[in-house]
């Protein structure tokens, strides 16, 4: 890992984190509503019956209304659970609001834990991001969970990162282990950035 690239990523993450902290409650509510609308349309366009998503933190675009709606419509939604070994377990979302605090203080589901390969059967993956660029390079929060998961999948479905509109950047620092995304979903639009993987 190049120290320069890592330093550039760290500085960018800090700046993006700070920008998110400055959003007003009104901006967050508008973003949550837009994200729900965009993700609903994405799932419908893919005729997805099974997806993976994530429980948003307070500073991320809110995915919770979307998840609840998808569960009500009978879509199987897998939510990630972080493990100490750098892999993700998964749990099927249900209609309860129960959330546990996982590693790193992140919100995680409380349902029955499924192993890392449970995600292999989803039609679409919806993952968090700090930023995404026009080439589909995703900047995560530095722990590598989603890069590892995507990189280890035999047949990866389309992967969409969720960000705010201002977090689609012209270019991002990229390393070999960084997995590209198929598209990005913001509160106002869905962009398809790179061809779906075979």
TORKOL-4160 file (C-alpha; in steps of 0.2 Angstrom, whole numbers, padded with zeros to 4 digits, m for minus):
198
<pt num="1" X="0000" Y="0000" Z="0000"/>
<pt num="2" X="0008" Y="0017" Z="m0005"/>
<pt num="3" X="0009" Y="0028" Z="0010"/>
<pt num="4" X="0005" Y="0043" Z="m0002"/>
<pt num="5" X="m0011" Y="0035" Z="m0008"/>
<pt num="6" X="m0016" Y="0030" Z="0010"/>
<pt num="7" X="m0013" Y="0048" Z="0016"/>
<pt num="8" X="m0023" Y="0055" Z="0002"/>
<pt num="9" X="m0037" Y="0043" Z="0006"/>
<pt num="10" X="m0036" Y="0047" Z="0025"/>
<pt num="11" X="m0037" Y="0066" Z="0022"/>
<pt num="12" X="m0051" Y="0064" Z="0010"/>
<pt num="13" X="m0061" Y="0054" Z="0022"/>
<pt num="14" X="m0059" Y="0066" Z="0036"/>
<pt num="15" X="m0065" Y="0080" Z="0025"/>
<pt num="16" X="m0080" Y="0070" Z="0019"/>
<pt num="17" X="m0084" Y="0065" Z="0037"/>
<pt num="18" X="m0083" Y="0084" Z="0042"/>
<pt num="19" X="m0095" Y="0089" Z="0028"/>
<pt num="20" X="m0108" Y="0076" Z="0033"/>
<pt num="21" X="m0108" Y="0082" Z="0051"/>
<pt num="22" X="m0113" Y="0100" Z="0045"/>
<pt num="23" X="m0129" Y="0094" Z="0036"/>
<pt num="24" X="m0145" Y="0100" Z="0044"/>
<pt num="25" X="m0159" Y="0089" Z="0050"/>
<pt num="26" X="m0169" Y="0096" Z="0035"/>
<pt num="27" X="m0156" Y="0091" Z="0023"/>
<pt num="28" X="m0154" Y="0074" Z="0030"/>
<pt num="29" X="m0173" Y="0071" Z="0029"/>
<pt num="30" X="m0174" Y="0077" Z="0011"/>
<pt num="31" X="m0159" Y="0065" Z="0007"/>
<pt num="32" X="m0168" Y="0050" Z="0016"/>
<pt num="33" X="m0183" Y="0053" Z="0006"/>
<pt num="34" X="m0173" Y="0054" Z="m0010"/>
<pt num="35" X="m0163" Y="0039" Z="m0007"/>
<pt num="36" X="m0178" Y="0028" Z="m0003"/>
<pt num="37" X="m0186" Y="0034" Z="m0020"/>
<pt num="38" X="m0170" Y="0030" Z="m0030"/>
<pt num="39" X="m0167" Y="0013" Z="m0021"/>
<pt num="40" X="m0185" Y="0008" Z="m0024"/>
<pt num="41" X="m0183" Y="0012" Z="m0042"/>
<pt num="42" X="m0167" Y="0003" Z="m0044"/>
<pt num="43" X="m0174" Y="m0013" Z="m0036"/>
<pt num="44" X="m0189" Y="m0012" Z="m0047"/>
<pt num="45" X="m0178" Y="m0010" Z="m0063"/>
<pt num="46" X="m0168" Y="m0025" Z="m0059"/>
<pt num="47" X="m0183" Y="m0035" Z="m0053"/>
<pt num="48" X="m0173" Y="m0040" Z="m0038"/>
<pt num="49" X="m0180" Y="m0052" Z="m0026"/>
<pt num="50" X="m0165" Y="m0053" Z="m0015"/>
<pt num="51" X="m0153" Y="m0039" Z="m0011"/>
<pt num="52" X="m0140" Y="m0034" Z="0002"/>
<pt num="53" X="m0140" Y="m0017" Z="0010"/>
<pt num="54" X="m0133" Y="m0009" Z="0025"/>
<pt num="55" X="m0140" Y="0000" Z="0041"/>
<pt num="56" X="m0135" Y="0018" Z="0039"/>
<pt num="57" X="m0127" Y="0028" Z="0053"/>
<pt num="58" X="m0133" Y="0045" Z="0058"/>
<pt num="59" X="m0122" Y="0054" Z="0046"/>
<pt num="60" X="m0125" Y="0042" Z="0031"/>
<pt num="61" X="m0139" Y="0044" Z="0018"/>
<pt num="62" X="m0153" Y="0035" Z="0028"/>
<pt num="63" X="m0157" Y="0018" Z="0021"/>
<pt num="64" X="m0169" Y="0012" Z="0034"/>
<pt num="65" X="m0185" Y="0017" Z="0027"/>
<pt num="66" X="m0180" Y="0009" Z="0010"/>
<pt num="67" X="m0176" Y="m0007" Z="0020"/>
<pt num="68" X="m0192" Y="m0008" Z="0029"/>
<pt num="69" X="m0202" Y="m0005" Z="0013"/>
<pt num="70" X="m0192" Y="m0018" Z="0004"/>
<pt num="71" X="m0196" Y="m0031" Z="0018"/>
<pt num="72" X="m0214" Y="m0026" Z="0017"/>
<pt num="73" X="m0214" Y="m0030" Z="m0002"/>
<pt num="74" X="m0207" Y="m0047" Z="0001"/>
<pt num="75" X="m0190" Y="m0044" Z="m0005"/>
<pt num="76" X="m0176" Y="m0053" Z="0005"/>
<pt num="77" X="m0164" Y="m0040" Z="0012"/>
<pt num="78" X="m0147" Y="m0046" Z="0019"/>
<pt num="79" X="m0139" Y="m0034" Z="0031"/>
<pt num="80" X="m0120" Y="m0035" Z="0035"/>
<pt num="81" X="m0112" Y="m0040" Z="0052"/>
<pt num="82" X="m0094" Y="m0036" Z="0054"/>
<pt num="83" X="m0082" Y="m0049" Z="0060"/>
<pt num="84" X="m0065" Y="m0047" Z="0068"/>
<pt num="85" X="m0057" Y="m0057" Z="0054"/>
<pt num="86" X="m0061" Y="m0044" Z="0041"/>
<pt num="87" X="m0076" Y="m0054" Z="0034"/>
<pt num="88" X="m0094" Y="m0050" Z="0034"/>
<pt num="89" X="m0108" Y="m0061" Z="0041"/>
<pt num="90" X="m0126" Y="m0057" Z="0036"/>
<pt num="91" X="m0143" Y="m0057" Z="0043"/>
<pt num="92" X="m0160" Y="m0057" Z="0035"/>
<pt num="93" X="m0169" Y="m0040" Z="0039"/>
<pt num="94" X="m0186" Y="m0042" Z="0047"/>
<pt num="95" X="m0199" Y="m0029" Z="0051"/>
<pt num="96" X="m0193" Y="m0026" Z="0069"/>
<pt num="97" X="m0183" Y="m0010" Z="0073"/>
<pt num="98" X="m0171" Y="m0019" Z="0084"/>
<pt num="99" X="m0153" Y="m0015" Z="0080"/>
<pt num="100" X="m0137" Y="m0020" Z="0089"/>
<pt num="101" X="m0120" Y="m0011" Z="0090"/>
<pt num="102" X="m0107" Y="m0020" Z="0081"/>
<pt num="103" X="m0088" Y="m0018" Z="0079"/>
<pt num="104" X="m0083" Y="0000" Z="0077"/>
<pt num="105" X="m0100" Y="0005" Z="0085"/>
<pt num="106" X="m0109" Y="0003" Z="0068"/>
<pt num="107" X="m0128" Y="m0002" Z="0068"/>
<pt num="108" X="m0130" Y="m0020" Z="0064"/>
<pt num="109" X="m0145" Y="m0032" Z="0063"/>
<pt num="110" X="m0150" Y="m0044" Z="0077"/>
<pt num="111" X="m0157" Y="m0058" Z="0067"/>
<pt num="112" X="m0150" Y="m0076" Z="0064"/>
<pt num="113" X="m0132" Y="m0074" Z="0058"/>
<pt num="114" X="m0128" Y="m0082" Z="0041"/>
<pt num="115" X="m0110" Y="m0084" Z="0035"/>
<pt num="116" X="m0101" Y="m0074" Z="0022"/>
<pt num="117" X="m0107" Y="m0084" Z="0007"/>
<pt num="118" X="m0125" Y="m0080" Z="0011"/>
<pt num="119" X="m0123" Y="m0064" Z="0000"/>
<pt num="120" X="m0118" Y="m0074" Z="m0015"/>
<pt num="121" X="m0136" Y="m0076" Z="m0020"/>
<pt num="122" X="m0142" Y="m0058" Z="m0020"/>
<pt num="123" X="m0148" Y="m0049" Z="m0036"/>
<pt num="124" X="m0140" Y="m0032" Z="m0031"/>
<pt num="125" X="m0128" Y="m0026" Z="m0018"/>
<pt num="126" X="m0131" Y="m0009" Z="m0010"/>
<pt num="127" X="m0116" Y="m0003" Z="0000"/>
<pt num="128" X="m0110" Y="0012" Z="0009"/>
<pt num="129" X="m0097" Y="0024" Z="0002"/>
<pt num="130" X="m0088" Y="0040" Z="0007"/>
<pt num="131" X="m0087" Y="0045" Z="m0011"/>
<pt num="132" X="m0087" Y="0038" Z="m0029"/>
<pt num="133" X="m0079" Y="0044" Z="m0045"/>
<pt num="134" X="m0084" Y="0044" Z="m0063"/>
<pt num="135" X="m0074" Y="0028" Z="m0066"/>
<pt num="136" X="m0083" Y="0018" Z="m0052"/>
<pt num="137" X="m0069" Y="0019" Z="m0039"/>
<pt num="138" X="m0077" Y="0019" Z="m0022"/>
<pt num="139" X="m0069" Y="0027" Z="m0007"/>
<pt num="140" X="m0075" Y="0017" Z="0009"/>
<pt num="141" X="m0071" Y="0021" Z="0027"/>
<pt num="142" X="m0055" Y="0012" Z="0027"/>
<pt num="143" X="m0058" Y="m0005" Z="0034"/>
<pt num="144" X="m0060" Y="m0015" Z="0018"/>
<pt num="145" X="m0075" Y="m0026" Z="0022"/>
<pt num="146" X="m0084" Y="m0023" Z="0006"/>
<pt num="147" X="m0069" Y="m0023" Z="m0005"/>
<pt num="148" X="m0065" Y="m0040" Z="0002"/>
<pt num="149" X="m0082" Y="m0047" Z="0000"/>
<pt num="150" X="m0084" Y="m0041" Z="m0018"/>
<pt num="151" X="m0067" Y="m0047" Z="m0022"/>
<pt num="152" X="m0070" Y="m0064" Z="m0016"/>
<pt num="153" X="m0087" Y="m0067" Z="m0025"/>
<pt num="154" X="m0087" Y="m0079" Z="m0039"/>
<pt num="155" X="m0101" Y="m0071" Z="m0048"/>
<pt num="156" X="m0103" Y="m0053" Z="m0042"/>
<pt num="157" X="m0120" Y="m0045" Z="m0045"/>
<pt num="158" X="m0122" Y="m0026" Z="m0049"/>
<pt num="159" X="m0115" Y="m0016" Z="m0034"/>
<pt num="160" X="m0122" Y="0001" Z="m0031"/>
<pt num="161" X="m0114" Y="0013" Z="m0018"/>
<pt num="162" X="m0124" Y="0026" Z="m0008"/>
<pt num="163" X="m0118" Y="0043" Z="m0006"/>
<pt num="164" X="m0124" Y="0061" Z="m0005"/>
<pt num="165" X="m0124" Y="0071" Z="m0022"/>
<pt num="166" X="m0108" Y="0081" Z="m0018"/>
<pt num="167" X="m0098" Y="0065" Z="m0015"/>
<pt num="168" X="m0097" Y="0060" Z="m0033"/>
<pt num="169" X="m0080" Y="0066" Z="m0037"/>
<pt num="170" X="m0070" Y="0067" Z="m0054"/>
<pt num="171" X="m0057" Y="0055" Z="m0048"/>
<pt num="172" X="m0051" Y="0046" Z="m0032"/>
<pt num="173" X="m0035" Y="0038" Z="m0026"/>
<pt num="174" X="m0036" Y="0020" Z="m0030"/>
<pt num="175" X="m0026" Y="0004" Z="m0025"/>
<pt num="176" X="m0026" Y="m0013" Z="m0032"/>
<pt num="177" X="m0038" Y="m0020" Z="m0018"/>
<pt num="178" X="m0051" Y="m0007" Z="m0022"/>
<pt num="179" X="m0066" Y="m0015" Z="m0030"/>
<pt num="180" X="m0075" Y="m0004" Z="m0043"/>
<pt num="181" X="m0094" Y="m0002" Z="m0041"/>
<pt num="182" X="m0107" Y="m0003" Z="m0055"/>
<pt num="183" X="m0116" Y="0013" Z="m0050"/>
<pt num="184" X="m0120" Y="0026" Z="m0037"/>
<pt num="185" X="m0136" Y="0031" Z="m0029"/>
<pt num="186" X="m0138" Y="0048" Z="m0022"/>
<pt num="187" X="m0154" Y="0057" Z="m0015"/>
<pt num="188" X="m0157" Y="0064" Z="m0033"/>
<pt num="189" X="m0151" Y="0051" Z="m0045"/>
<pt num="190" X="m0144" Y="0034" Z="m0049"/>
<pt num="191" X="m0129" Y="0034" Z="m0060"/>
<pt num="192" X="m0123" Y="0018" Z="m0069"/>
<pt num="193" X="m0104" Y="0020" Z="m0070"/>
<pt num="194" X="m0096" Y="0004" Z="m0076"/>
<pt num="195" X="m0102" Y="m0012" Z="m0085"/>
<pt num="196" X="m0110" Y="m0025" Z="m0074"/>
<pt num="197" X="m0098" Y="m0038" Z="m0070"/>
<pt num="198" X="m0100" Y="m0055" Z="m0079"/>
